[in-house]
Amino acid sequence: MDRHSVAHIHAEYQGEVGTYSIPDGVLLAGNLPQNKHKLVVAWIEIHQDDLLADWELAVNGQKPFPIKGLDQ
Protein backbone atom coordinates (compact mmCIF):
# COMPACT_ATOMS: atom_id res chain seq x y z
CA MET A 1 0.00 0.00 0.00
CA ASP A 2 1.28 3.46 -0.85
CA ARG A 3 1.98 5.30 2.37
CA HIS A 4 0.11 8.33 1.05
CA SER A 5 -3.10 6.39 0.43
CA VAL A 6 -4.03 6.81 4.11
CA ALA A 7 -4.93 10.35 5.20
CA HIS A 8 -2.30 11.24 7.79
CA ILE A 9 -0.35 13.97 9.54
CA HIS A 10 3.21 14.23 10.78
CA ALA A 11 3.66 15.46 14.36
CA GLU A 12 7.06 16.56 15.64
CA TYR A 13 8.33 17.04 19.19
CA GLN A 14 11.96 17.67 20.08
CA GLY A 15 13.27 16.03 16.93
CA GLU A 16 11.00 12.98 17.17
CA VAL A 17 8.33 12.51 14.49
CA GLY A 18 5.15 10.49 14.58
CA THR A 19 2.89 9.80 11.60
CA TYR A 20 -0.77 9.57 12.59
CA SER A 21 -3.84 8.43 10.68
CA ILE A 22 -6.40 11.24 10.49
CA PRO A 23 -9.55 9.07 10.51
CA ASP A 24 -8.71 7.24 13.74
CA GLY A 25 -5.59 8.82 15.30
CA VAL A 26 -3.59 5.59 15.07
CA LEU A 27 0.20 5.97 15.15
CA LEU A 28 1.38 4.67 11.77
CA ALA A 29 5.11 5.27 12.14
CA GLY A 30 7.61 6.93 14.42
CA ASN A 31 7.30 7.64 18.09
CA LEU A 32 6.47 10.50 20.44
CA PRO A 33 6.54 10.56 24.25
CA GLN A 34 3.29 9.11 25.64
CA ASN A 35 2.00 12.43 27.02
CA LYS A 36 2.61 14.16 23.65
CA HIS A 37 1.08 11.22 21.79
CA LYS A 38 -2.14 11.68 23.78
CA LEU A 39 -2.20 15.40 22.95
CA VAL A 40 -1.76 14.71 19.23
CA VAL A 41 -4.54 12.11 19.21
CA ALA A 42 -6.88 14.56 20.99
CA TRP A 43 -5.91 17.36 18.56
CA ILE A 44 -6.66 15.09 15.59
CA GLU A 45 -10.07 14.28 17.03
CA ILE A 46 -10.89 17.97 17.56
CA HIS A 47 -9.72 18.99 14.06
CA GLN A 48 -10.63 15.82 12.16
CA ASP A 49 -13.08 17.43 9.71
CA ASP A 50 -10.64 20.23 8.85
CA LEU A 51 -7.75 17.79 8.55
CA LEU A 52 -9.66 15.54 6.17
CA ALA A 53 -10.73 18.53 4.07
CA ASP A 54 -7.11 19.71 3.90
CA TRP A 55 -5.98 16.19 2.97
CA GLU A 56 -8.35 16.23 -0.01
CA LEU A 57 -7.01 19.61 -1.11
CA ALA A 58 -3.40 18.44 -0.79
CA VAL A 59 -3.85 15.20 -2.73
CA ASN A 60 -5.53 17.21 -5.48
CA GLY A 61 -2.58 19.57 -5.74
CA GLN A 62 -4.23 22.45 -3.94
CA LYS A 63 -2.90 24.39 -0.97
CA PRO A 64 -4.43 23.27 2.35
CA PHE A 65 -5.82 25.80 4.81
CA PRO A 66 -3.83 26.43 8.01
CA ILE A 67 -5.04 24.69 11.16
CA LYS A 68 -3.92 25.98 14.54
CA GLY A 69 -1.38 23.55 15.99
CA LEU A 70 -0.66 22.60 19.57
CA ASP A 71 2.30 24.96 19.68
CA GLN A 72 0.29 28.06 18.75
C-alpha angles and dihedrals in degrees: 000000000000108000090227094057089083116069105242147154133217116229121194131197124171094336095314118114130201125189112213132191110239098212096056109007093241116159105243099179141351128026140260129184110277095249091051091045090057091050092051093049090050091047091051090051092050094047099032097120092048092045093052091047090051090048090056091050092049096049088050092054096256128127113260121229117252117260119199109253131212091261095057 
